[in-house]
Amino acid sequence: MVRVVLGIVAGAIVWAVGFYALAFLLATLWPDYALHGRDWQSKGLFTFTSPMACFNLLFWALAEFGAGWGAMKIAKRREAVWVLAGLLGLYLAALHIVFYWARFPWWYNLGVVIPAVPAVLLGGRLAGPFRAAHGTIATG
């Protein structure tokens, strides 16, 4: 049980840090992206161009994939990955569909929310075989 909780927490940390690490890397390579990122951080203004926003969507998906992978490697239980996927899915749906829908383009909101759960599950699946709670290896 402790490993499951640690896996979920570690996955959430990987998710948050992963996105910002990738965005920081792009900001060092693309100064205009850095300017738009600072507008978002300081003023809450989404001024990213479509290509920049697409990079953000890619970064979110990669971070979610990494979160699922990390959760599975630590917890070694599929339940941890499913809980993490559900938590991230609910969190992102609340933010992008309910609270911030008007702050972002519609396609960006959907692009953040729709792949979230599948990306976490895929990351967990590729980390190794899922183990059911009773210890047998499950194939799905």
Buried (B, 14 or more C-beta within 10 A) or exposed (E): EEEBEBBBBBBBEBBEEBBEBBBEEBBEEBEEBBEBBEBBEEEEEBEBEEEBBBBBBBBBBBBBBBBBBBBBBBBBBBBBBBBBBEBBBEBBBEBBEEEBEEBBEEEBBBBBBBBBBBBBBBBBBEBEEBBEEEEEEEEE
